[in-house]
């Protein structure tokens, strides 16, 4: 059920991402509007995932799991009937609420069923495989749907999939709660949600306009103040939403930072890559989905194998090595052009997928295994929260970089293509008003071809910048992993710190003890 739940939760991610060019044309959306399509899903996940973890611990994980599936049905129904970009945002947001409930519950179910941290790595590998499987089939399904019917029908499959999972879960799952008494932490929830939403809003609006605009400055100031308030609230809370003592573990801290950095680069990369395949290479949604398979299949295939490999190689080695391979893949993608062939593109994308396949299962397993068993659910929710914060910032930051660079270089490319001054002014005015996608709808006569060629060249300039930034970010994540994810013998175990002891404990002493008291 954990694997099926994470499949349902992540299904909308690439299904929608690969359809962004079609959505842009159908609804006349700008690049910033498209950023909000992605972030409308990711923001609720990032803001609510910790609260969902607490709800599961207090009221029952099965109840929260089922509620998450219900929100997935509701969000899919809203987006399925969308007639405007704003309605798509609402549907995506409801889907995000559903995913926020599902993701911590799926990992908590694994932690509850498999208390031994060494055995747990194998099952988290299966969990990662299911997540990547969802990301793999999403583009293909979206491609087939968009080829034959309206783009809105990409949301249809989530409805029966969620309903079937609800029925199975009602018979298969037994109710479970945390063995440690917890309560809802509303001050922590409010300050965390406000900080995340304000930060992403400020980044998106600053990138499409100016970071000197008053509303952008106010949003970023609110984000900083709310973040500080969250830390202060959690330090004083009797039942914190995120126990800050978890960060005494270098492994938990390292895994949280690495997963946030990695998803910032990954989700942002998916965002700009889908636009490149649709706007520059003029590929259909199905053809674009086939190319994304080259990224998502390796992690899906490697998930279980890496879970077993963790018995022989440290997470530090696997995560650092995987992220370095990912960065190399991003760097070699910087020289792609308008007519780059599938074969030439495929081996570059495969490097990215191979690196992610090595790193991702280890990141989650490290976060969950680095704390006492009774805190495993909170650690999983915290790790997922950092993952989603990175995922929310990715499209915002890279979308802003892409748009800014492309708009800056577009006048030069228009002039180089021989476009007249009058037509150039018309194109630039349309871009300022409605975004880069507006150029394709302009009646430019003989200048249409040169203008679109100039647009593609300016887009490639933005894409190259995004890939360079993503590669640097991933390399920074690799450095963090190499620094913080030290072998267990070289750092004081988090469980021992929490207990106030000084003598090292056996590797599975706490998990087994806690498992005996964790009531179903």
Buried (B, 14 or more C-beta within 10 A) or exposed (E): BBBBBBBBBBBBBBBBBBBBBBBBBBBBBBBBBBBBBBBBBBBBBBBBBBBBBBBBBBBBBBBBBBBBBBBBBBBBBBBBEBEEBEBBBBBBBBBBBBBBBBBBBBBBBBBBEBBBBBEBBBBBBBBBBBBBBBBBBBBBBBBBBBEEEEBBBBBBBBBEBBBEBBEEBEEEBEEBBBBBEBEBBEBBBBBBBBBBBBBBBBBBBBBBEEEEBEEBBEBBEBBEBBBEBBBEBBEEBEBBBBBEBBEBBBBBBBBBBBBBBBBBBBBBBBBBBBBBBBBBBEBBBBBBBBBBBBBBBBBBBBBBBBBEBBEEEBBBBBBBBBBBBBBBBBBBBBEBEEEBEEEEBBEBBBBBBBBBBBBBBBBBBBBBBBBBBBBBBBBBBBBBBBBBBBBBBBBBBBBBBBBBBBBEBBBEBBEEBEBBEEBBEBBBEBBEEBBBBBBBEBEBEEBBEBBBBBBBBBBBBBBBBBBBBBBBBBBBBBBBBBEBBBEBEEBBBBBBBBEEEEEEBEEBBBBEBBBEEBEE
